[in-house]
Each structure stands twice: as structure tokens, then as C-alpha cells.
């Protein structure tokens, strides 16, 4: 993932790694304006083209990717639960018996 002005591109949209805000149009001027107006202290603390800045951006990117993977795992878990629920409902409907009997679910 390429990082530019502290932004990472996710699904075609730039996301600020510092404040997690999304910019609607992926243009250099928009990214630069956001970075300079909302995060002037970042440029002072982490000078451009320095190893310190690269390390900080990499740390922010790693944290963002970890956050994204947590959400992906939660969605996958919910998908598995939904699929199991549908399978049980399918088995209940297939027997044409009331669900209160429960014997057919074995």
C-alpha cells in the first residue's frame, strides 16, 4: 500500500492515517491541503523525507491495516453465523413440521 502525505488508498478512496478521515477526490492538491491544514504539527515533528517520518507512517499504516483485519474477521464470523441460521431454517422448512418438535434437527 502506497502512503502519500500520510494517506493510504483503500477501495479507491484516500484515508488519512493520522485522523482516519476520507477525502472524496483523490487529487494531490486535496491531500496536501488536508495534511497542511489539519496536521501542521506532523510536518514539524516528522520532517519530510526523513527516516523518522517513514517509520511513523509505517507504524500508522500497520495500525490501520490491523484495524481493517479485525473488522474483516468480525464480518466473516457474522457471515458464518448467518449461514448456519439459514441451514437450520432450511431443515425446519424442509420437514414441514412445527419447529417445536425439534426431533428432526439431529
VENBEL-V772494 format. One record per residue. N is the residue number from 1. SS is DSSP state (hx for helix, st for strand, lp for the rest). OMEGA is omega in degrees with one decimal (999 if undefined). NEAR is the number of other ideal C-beta (glycine too) atoms within 10 Angstrom. Layout:
n=N ss=SS omega=OMEGA near=NEAR
n=N ss=SS omega=OMEGA near=NEAR
This chain:
n=1 ss=lp omega=-177.6 near=9
n=2 ss=lp omega=-179.7 near=7
n=3 ss=st omega=-176.9 near=15
n=4 ss=st omega=-176.3 near=14
n=5 ss=lp omega=-179.7 near=22
n=6 ss=lp omega=179.4 near=24
n=7 ss=st omega=172.0 near=24
n=8 ss=st omega=-179.9 near=19
n=9 ss=st omega=179.4 near=13
n=10 ss=st omega=-179.0 near=13
n=11 ss=lp omega=176.1 near=6
n=12 ss=lp omega=180.0 near=6
n=13 ss=st omega=178.0 near=13
n=14 ss=st omega=178.0 near=22
n=15 ss=st omega=178.8 near=18
n=16 ss=st omega=-179.1 near=20
n=17 ss=lp omega=-178.2 near=22
n=18 ss=lp omega=-175.9 near=18
n=19 ss=lp omega=177.8 near=10
n=20 ss=lp omega=177.1 near=10
n=21 ss=lp omega=179.1 near=11
n=22 ss=st omega=174.7 near=11
n=23 ss=st omega=-173.3 near=17
n=24 ss=lp omega=-176.4 near=8
n=25 ss=lp omega=-178.4 near=9
n=26 ss=lp omega=176.1 near=13
n=27 ss=lp omega=-178.6 near=11
n=28 ss=hx omega=-178.1 near=9
n=29 ss=hx omega=179.0 near=8
n=30 ss=hx omega=179.9 near=15
n=31 ss=hx omega=-178.9 near=18
n=32 ss=hx omega=179.6 near=13
n=33 ss=hx omega=179.1 near=13
n=34 ss=hx omega=-177.0 near=19
n=35 ss=hx omega=-176.9 near=19
n=36 ss=hx omega=-178.0 near=12
n=37 ss=hx omega=-174.7 near=8
n=38 ss=hx omega=-176.3 near=14
n=39 ss=lp omega=-179.2 near=17
n=40 ss=hx omega=180.0 near=10
n=41 ss=hx omega=179.9 near=9
n=42 ss=hx omega=180.0 near=18
n=43 ss=hx omega=179.6 near=14
n=44 ss=hx omega=-177.6 near=8
n=45 ss=hx omega=-177.8 near=11
n=46 ss=lp omega=-176.3 near=17
n=47 ss=lp omega=178.9 near=10
n=48 ss=lp omega=178.1 near=7
n=49 ss=lp omega=177.2 near=6
n=50 ss=lp omega=176.8 near=10
n=51 ss=hx omega=178.9 near=9
n=52 ss=hx omega=179.3 near=10
n=53 ss=hx omega=179.0 near=16
n=54 ss=hx omega=179.5 near=12
n=55 ss=hx omega=179.6 near=11
n=56 ss=hx omega=178.5 near=17
n=57 ss=hx omega=177.9 near=20
n=58 ss=hx omega=176.8 near=12
n=59 ss=hx omega=177.8 near=11
n=60 ss=hx omega=179.4 near=18
n=61 ss=hx omega=178.4 near=16
n=62 ss=hx omega=177.3 near=11
n=63 ss=hx omega=178.8 near=11
n=64 ss=hx omega=179.6 near=18
n=65 ss=hx omega=176.7 near=13
n=66 ss=hx omega=177.8 near=9
n=67 ss=hx omega=179.0 near=11
n=68 ss=hx omega=-178.1 near=13
n=69 ss=hx omega=176.4 near=10
n=70 ss=hx omega=179.9 near=10
n=71 ss=hx omega=178.1 near=9
n=72 ss=hx omega=179.4 near=10
n=73 ss=hx omega=178.1 near=10
n=74 ss=hx omega=180.0 near=10
n=75 ss=hx omega=179.3 near=10
n=76 ss=hx omega=178.3 near=10
n=77 ss=hx omega=178.1 near=10
n=78 ss=hx omega=178.2 near=10
n=79 ss=hx omega=179.1 near=10
n=80 ss=hx omega=178.3 near=10
n=81 ss=hx omega=178.7 near=10
n=82 ss=hx omega=179.0 near=10
n=83 ss=hx omega=178.4 near=10
n=84 ss=hx omega=178.7 near=10
n=85 ss=hx omega=178.4 near=10
n=86 ss=hx omega=179.1 near=10
n=87 ss=hx omega=178.0 near=10
n=88 ss=hx omega=178.8 near=12
n=89 ss=hx omega=178.1 near=11
n=90 ss=hx omega=179.2 near=9
n=91 ss=hx omega=177.3 near=13
n=92 ss=hx omega=-178.4 near=16
n=93 ss=hx omega=-177.2 near=10
n=94 ss=hx omega=-176.9 near=9
n=95 ss=hx omega=-177.8 near=12
n=96 ss=lp omega=176.9 near=7
n=97 ss=lp omega=177.1 near=12
n=98 ss=lp omega=-177.4 near=8
n=99 ss=lp omega=-178.2 near=13
n=100 ss=lp omega=179.9 near=5
n=101 ss=lp omega=173.6 near=10
n=102 ss=lp omega=-176.8 near=10
n=103 ss=hx omega=-176.3 near=7
n=104 ss=hx omega=-178.3 near=12
n=105 ss=hx omega=-179.0 near=10
n=106 ss=lp omega=999 near=5
